[in-house]
């Protein structure tokens, strides 16, 4: 049998993100009312956005030479020049960022962007040191956990937990416990945070940015759900970028996950490095998403669609999901929902649950409900004992209302059995 390298073992021997995508892919392909897929990050099907994509495909087909260029030509490793120019103009003119085409690089989705960035900045250095990525607040995105070429790649800090009312809570950065040593290569946060739907406040972001600048390291912001597009922000928050920031974006959550188009807005040296890695790993990136979106970005229509279609769509879904949780999870259960401030998920904490969230995952899976065990999102803490990490689950609310409602009902029923209610 083939023995994998250390690097190979990291990528080939299973992971939380593989389990999630395996369940998601099988559920979406098999369909049927018996599967309640509440575990993935699949964006919802928004009729208004689907009409836009159909319109754009028709325009591409009707424009002489455009379809041929989209499917028949390699773009430069950095991305399609027209698409990058449109992005630079949008960021500079609408947001006031000091951004040019030199600050932007395209990747094969946001996941690929983070594989490039993490391994370019952290890991074993030429002088023998081992640099790490600092996660100032966990839980954090499951997809980061197995992306390192080496071991011991992340250093994470437990958050402060603010309990709100009877059944809500919010994570906040514990700046008193945040230590930035010489072994830290970058600070990384997702905003809105996947999995919890937490939105770090503008004050928290400003403080993290100042700390990164003080220590001459970049602040990496995973902006997959953020502003200016798709703008799945439910809390008051402003986007952040400066010369010390690496901002990643994606076309997935606005409705084009299949095009696998990631966007990196970064200092020029970093953008050039990302383009170099794209050339080495995949020659060039997919053109389809860039061709579909370019005129929408150039005209600014993407901002209107984000604000008036995408954001309200997900806000309504979040509100309904929380109403169903309140309906089915009566006061006999010790549960709390993280404030739903953005993204596509509810993050539910079952205080003092007698079993782990992995056990709950397996029990729900047997009943045809797929969620994600919260334990996968607390990497980087080392051997730190913390019961909270085994008491949370992530569920998405993007599927059809009947699926989400019935899924929540079954979750409540199963959790009541666990608590003996």
Residue, then its C-alpha position, 0 to 999 in steps of 0.5 A: x500500500x502507498x504511504x503518503x508523505x506528511x503533506x499527503x496525509x494532511x490532504x488525503x486522510x479525511x477531514x471535517x470539510x471533506x465530510x461536510x462536502x461529501x454529505x452535501x454532494x450526496x444529498x443534493x445529487x440524490x434529492x428526496x424529501x427524506x434528506x434534510x440537508x442542513x449541514x452545508x454552505x450551499x447558497x439558496x436558490x434565489x429566483x431573481x438571481x437565477x434570472x440574472x445568470x440566465x440573462x448573462x448567459x444569453x448575452x454571452x451567447x449572443x455576443x460574437x466571439x464572447x462564448x468562444x473566448x470564455x471557454x476557448x482561451x486561457x486567462x492570465x494567471x492573475x485573472x481576466x483583465x477586464x474583470x480585474x479592472x472592473x473590480x478595482x474601479x468598484x473598490x476605489x470609486x464606491x468604497x474609497x479604497x486605494x486599490x488598482x488592478x495590481x492589488x487583485x488576483x483571482x483564484x479557483x474559489x476562496x478555499x484555494x485562495x486560503x491554501x495559497x495564502x496560509x502556506x505562503x505566509x506560515x510554516x517552516x521559514x528559511x531560517x528554521x523557524x515555524x510561523x503560525x496563523x493566529x485566529x483571534x476568535x474560535x470557532x472559525x471556518x472548518x475549511x482552514x483546518x487541514x490546509x497547512x503543508x506542515x503541522x501545528x499551523x494555527x494558534x487560536x484564542x478562545x472568545x469571550x461569551x456574552x449571554x444575551x437574554x434566555x436563549x441567545x449569546x455572542x462571541x467577542x474577541x478576548x483582546x486580553x488573551x491575544x498575544x502576538x509573538x514572533x512566531x505569528x505570520x498573520x492574523x485571520x478572521x472570517x466576517x461574517x464568521x462561518x460557522x457562528x454568523x458572528x460579525x466582529x464589530x468595526x471597533x474589533x476590526x480596527x483594533x485587530x488591524x492596528x495590532x497587525x500593523x504594529x507587528x508588521x504582519x497582514x490581517x487576512x479577512x475572509x469576506x465570503x459573505x461580506x460587503x460590498x457583495x454579497x453583503x449578507x450582513x444583518x448587523x451594522x458593519x463596514x467593510x475594511x481594507x488597507x495596505x496591510x490587509x488581505x481581503x478574500x471574496x468569492x462569487x459563490x454566495x451571491x449565487x455562482x458557487x459552481x464557477x469556483x471564482x475567488x478574489x484576493x485584494x491584497x498588497x501588490x507583492x501578495x497579489x503577485x504571489x497568488x498569481x504565481x501560485x495559480x500558474x504553478x498549480x493550475x495554469x489559469x483559473x476558470x473564466x465563466x464566473x468572471x465573464x458572467x459578473x464583469x458587466x454587473x461589477x462594472x455597472x455597479x448592478x452587483x451592489x444593488x442586487x446584493x442590497x435589494x435581493x440577496x441580503x433580504x432573501x437570507x435575512x428572511x430565511x434567518x428570521x424564519x429559522x429562528x422562529x422555528x427554533x423558538x417554536x420547537x425548542x421550548x424553555x425546558x431545553x438549555x439552548x442558546x443561538x448565537x446572534x444571527x448577524x450574517x452568513x447562512x447559518x444558525x450556531x446552536x449551543x446546548x449547554x451541558x449536553x450529556x453527549x458530544x455534538x459528534x454523537x448528536x450528528x450521528x443520531x440526526x444523520x440516522x434520522x435523515x437530518x444533516x448538520x455539522x458537529x461544532x467540534x470541527x470549528x475549534x482547531x488551533x487550541x491545542x490540548x486545551x480542555x473546553x466543554x463548549x467546543x463539544x456542545x455546539x452545532x452548525x445548521x444552514x437555513x438556505x434550503x426550502x422552508x419545509x426542509x428547514x422547518x422539519x429539520x429543526x423539528x427533528x433536531x429539537x425532538x432528538x435533543x429532548x431525548x438526549x436531555x431526557x425531556 
